Amino acid sequence: MFHELIYSKMLDWYQSEDCKIKDVINYIIKQDKMRDAQIESIKLYLFFKIYCKNLPLSKLFSEGYFLRNLDIDSMPISKQFRDYLYENKGARQLYEISIINDNFKLLKKGIEDNYDTLDYKKIFDDFFHNVDYADYIYSLPMGAGKTYLMSAFMYLDLYFALNEPNNKAFAHNFIVLAPSGLKSSIIPSLKNIKNFDVSWIIPEPTATELKNMIKYEILDEVKTGNKSNKIKNPNVQKISQYQPYKDMFGVVFLTNAEKVILDKFEVKNQQMYMDFESSTDDELALGYKIANELRETISKIPNKAIFIDEVHHVAGEEIKLHQVVSNWSRNRNVCEVVGFSGTPYLDTKEKFKITDKITIENEDISNTIYYYPLIKGIDNF
């Protein structure tokens, strides 16, 4: 729905004199280790960090960051409407979208007829699910190297964070959410992240310095410590060892989405489980406390980026996940949420109400900022 417009604006920026990442990209191209889809994703990643200041998509569109500057003067519209578009970037952005996209002819007419009564901020907020943090999805097919791309994002964040430690756009720590509740889904992700050769994207000796700096923790424990008379959450303890949190830098925590989405863990015989078929009221109460404790502890991790592998697998729990991340973002220490998916399409079309009489439909995930189709991957890989 929006990714083509975003990509076009990125190319404009990349080709301009204001772009400061050309040396980084040229180095990556020269190494000839990253695929074209990965390189284009890296361009977009840094575009959003630098040009877009890591702002939420709703705010970026409302403020006209992706305007194509179409020739409004030559359009057959009223002078009043034309003046309004020049004064209101959100209105102009939405109108440009309606012109560029042939599927939005009804939207175009709706704007022309109701331009001075529409709430453009609300429209864009609805498009992007009313989240107030950076929430982006990269869609690449299987085999395109999503895990290595995730690794590249992490190391680039750390590289820029070392140079600009007070720039909140660059993450200092990372949460990686694997797609299912199986331990087998975490270990391959960790292996691929650890095996990534940093010199593919950053020159030596900095590459080795960053590689030696990063630390990994898997939050997959479901049992308490042996001989414990008191329930302790071992996943919380793994995070707590890095106190004081303000000094935490270069730590990657890997876990399953369920670990942070679930409202409770079942606790029986001093052990934590993820099924709730039979529990006493006290055990359920303790389970709620343990789940909340993990979420609360994660919220204290400073300057964190959250990466969700195969994000479409948690689509059924998306509302809960947004609620959790929104709570974390209140501490102002969530840099962004980045999802990776090979299928950025919805099972059921989303409907967005523009006016009482106009509703538009969308079949792809609206916060997809990069889409690399499978057919192109077959040709290139």
Secondary structure, DSSP 8 states (H G I E B T S, - for coil): --HHHHHHHHHHHHTSTT---HHHHHHHHHHT-S-HHHHHHHHHHHHHHHTSTT--HHHHHHTTTT-----GGGSS--HHHHHHHHH-HHHHHHHHHHHH-GGGHHHHHHHHHHTTT--HHHHHHHHTTT--S-EEEEE--TTS-HHHHHHHHHHHHHHHHHH-TT-TTS-SEEEEEESSS-GGGTHHHHHHHHH--GGGTS-TTHHHHHHHH-EEEE----B--TT-SS---HHHHHHHTT-SGGG--SEEEEEEHHHHH-S--EEETTEEES--SS--HHHHHHHHHHHHHHHHHHHTSSSEEEEETTGGGGGGGHHHHHHHHHHHHTTT-EEEEEEEES--EEEEEEEEESSSS-EEEEEE-TTEEEE--HHHHHHH-
